[in-house]
Amino acid sequence: MLRLIVGFLCLTTLAPVLTAQAPDPPRSYRAVRAVVPPVIDGSLDEPAWAAVSPSESFVDIEGARRPAPTHDTRIRMMWDDSTLYIAATLVEPDLWATITERDAVIFHDNDFEWFIDPDGDGLRYFEFEVNALGTVWDLFLPKPYRDGGKAVDAWNIDGLRSAVRLDGTLNDPSDRDIGWTIEMAIPWSAFADSGRTMIPPKPGTSWRINFSRVQWDLDVRGGVYQKRTNSARKPLPEHNWVWSAQGEINMHAPERWGTVIFVVNR
């Protein structure tokens, strides 16, 4: 009997440890209508963006149970009748990028990404990635990979305008950099999806959206940046920092993304 009592007490003591942590609640962002469209040059030091509030800092993709990112990342959004505007500010002491071919797998470099599902049904969504060289990968997913979805690389954002500005020197380990900014103008027509999406969205409309930053640990070897490796000389896993936590290392779970609400005034 004593053994049973002790066993029960041990299980009771361990219960809080065994209880799964609740997922972080999804975030939302109020995107205001642009009074004046921004100049797409990678600089956010202009009145158009000064009137737009930045988002919260990015977190680890798994949420609060993981350490906070070591470098800050924030986004801003606004819109008008023709265009969705997205800007991002990334603190980065080691500016590094190597990929120059469009529609290559950009997250093999440090990168910034967005994911958009206009109707929020978890199907037929859009993805965009860019590195510090300004190289982009835009793609369309008919459904998530877990459900057998295959990326459509042939999908391109016609009329896309994007620019990257570096505060530092790219691929130069001899100094410490400040970071980089990304600015883009995306025509609403990119999301029309053969008429399935109402564009532009009406004020008060919300879309599913999330943002990601892939970050690799780097070492300097032979005067150049190289991905940090393990004892088998294989690159260490990348860091995945996101605006709205996914609860797992998987951006392709659209039901866990945050939302953007299109409003006229703040």
N, C-alpha and C positions, 0 to 999 in steps of 0.2 A: 504493500500500500504506500509506504514511504517513497519507493521508487516512482510510483505513478504520480504522486504529488509533486515530486521534484521535476519530473518530466513536464508536467503541466505548467509549472512555474517557468521553466526554461522557454517553452513555446510562447507563453504570455510575454516574457521579456523580449523575445526576438520579434514579436509581431510587428512593431513599428518598422523594423529594419526590412522585413519581408514585404511590407505593403508597397505596391508600386506608386511612384510619384505621379501626381496628376500632371497632364501635359500643360505647358504654358498656354494661356489663352491666345487666340489669334489677334494680331494687331489690325488697326484700321488707320487710314490716312485720308484726310479731306483735301482733295485737289481742287484748288480754286481756278476760276476762269481767268485766263491771262488778260490783263488790261492792254499790255503791249507785248507782242511776241519777242522772245529772246533772240539775240544774235548767236547762232550756233558756231561758236569758236572755241569751246572748251573752258572759257572763263565764266565764272559765276558772279563776278564783281560788276554787276549791272543792275539797274533799277528793277528790271523784270523779275529777277530772282531774289533781290533783297526783300521783296514784299511776300515771299513764299517761305513758310516755316519748314525747317528741316525735320526729318523723321527722328525717332529715337535711334540710339546707336544700335548697330547690329549685335546679335548674340550668337552663341554657338548653335549649330543646326539642331542639336539634341535638346537645347533649352537650358534651363537654370541648373540642371544637375551637372553640367559641364563647365569648365572654367570660361570666364569671359574672354573674348578676343583680345589679343595684345595690341592691335591697332584699330583705331576708330573708323567706322564707315557710316555714312548717313546719305539718305536720298531726299530729293524734292520732286514734286510733280505739279504741273498745271496743264491747262487745256484751253482750246478754243474750238470754233466750229470745224476747223480743218485738221487739227493736229493735237496729238498727245506729246507733251514735253516732259522728259525725264532727265534729271541731273543727279550726279553722285559725287561725293567727296570721300576719298580714301587716303588715310594717313599711311605712309609707306616709306620707311627709312632706306629700303634697298629696291630701287626701281629696276625691274627686270622683265624682259619679254623677248621672245625669239620667233614666234610664229607670224608669218607674213601672208600666208595663203588663205583667202576667204573660204569659209565653211570648213576649215580644218577644225580639229578638236581643240578649241581655244583654252579649255580648262587644264590642258597640259602645261600652260603658263599660269602665272597669277592672273586672275581675271575678275570681271564684274558681269553679272547676269541678271536678266529679268524673265519672269514667267507670267503669262496672262491668260486667263480663262474668262472671256466676257460673260457667258451665261452661267458660269459656276457649276456646270453639271459634271465636271471632272473629265470631259471628253473634248476633243478638238481644241487644243490650246497651243499657245505660241511661246517660243523661247528665243532669247537673244543673248549672245556672249561677246565681250570685247576685251582685248588686252591693252597694255600700255603703249603698244605700237599703233593702236587704232584698228587692228585687224578684227573683223567681225565674223560671227557665225549666227545666221538666222535660220530657224527651222520650225517646222510645224509637226505637232504630234496628234494623230487621230484619236489616240487613247494612251494611257500610261504604259511604260515598258512592262510593268508587272502583269498587265492584261494582254500582252502580246503586241503592244504598239511598236511601230517602227518610225524613226524620225524621217521626215521628208526634207532633205537638205535642199532640194530644188526650189523650195519656197523662199522667196526673197521679198524684202520690204521695199517695194518700188517707191521711189521718192524719199527714202530715208536720208536724213542729214545727221551726221554725228561727228563729234570732234573730241579729242583728248588733249589735255594740257598737263604737262609735267612740271612739277616744282622740284627740280633736281636734275640729275644726269642719268640717262638710261644706260643700264649695263656697265656701270662704272663703280666697282667696289671700293675705289680709293676715297670716296666721300660718303657722307650721310645725307640722304634725301629727305624731303618733307612729305611728298605724296603726289597724287594725281587726281584730276577731276575729269568727269565725263559728262558730255552734254549731247542730247539727241532730240530730234524732232521726228515723230513717227506719224505719218498720215493715217487718219482713221480708216482709210480704205484697206490698210494692211489687215485689219481685223474683220472685214466684211464677211468673210467665209461664205462666199457665194450667196449672200443675202440672208444668212442665218442670224447675223448680228445687226441690231439697229445702231447706225452711226450717223452723226456723232451721238454719244449717249445724252439723254436728257438730264438736266439738273436733278439731283437726288438719286440717280442710278448708281448702283455699286457693281464693281467687277471683282472677281478673284484675282489676286496678284501677289507675287512674292519676289524678293531680290536676294541674290546670293553673291558671295565673294569667295573664290577659291584662293587659298594662300599656301604656298609651299615653303618649307624650311630650306634655307639656302646656306651653303658654305662657299668660301672662296678658295679655288684651287687653280693654280697657274695663272692667277690674276683675273680670273673670270668667275661669275656665279655658276654654281652647280647645285643641283638638288641634293639635299642631305640624304645619305644612305645609311642602311643598317649594316650589320656585320657581313651580310651576304652581298653587299654592294647594290642593293635594290633601294630605290627611293622610298623614304618614309611616307606614310599616308599624308595626304593633304589635309589642311584645315578647311572646314566649311563653315563660314560665318554668314548669317542670314538676317533679314529684317524681321520676319515673323518665324518663330521656332517651329520646326517640323516634328520634333520629338523622336526622330530617327535620321540616319544619314541617307536621306532620299528626298531630293527635291521633287520627284515625280509622284507626289501624293497630293494632287490639287485640292482635295477636300480639307487639307491642313493649311493652305495658304491664308494670308490675310486678305483684306479688302481695301480697295480705293473707292471713295465716294466722291462723285463729281458734283461740286457745288459752285455757286456763282460768287459768293463772298465768304470770307473766312468766318 
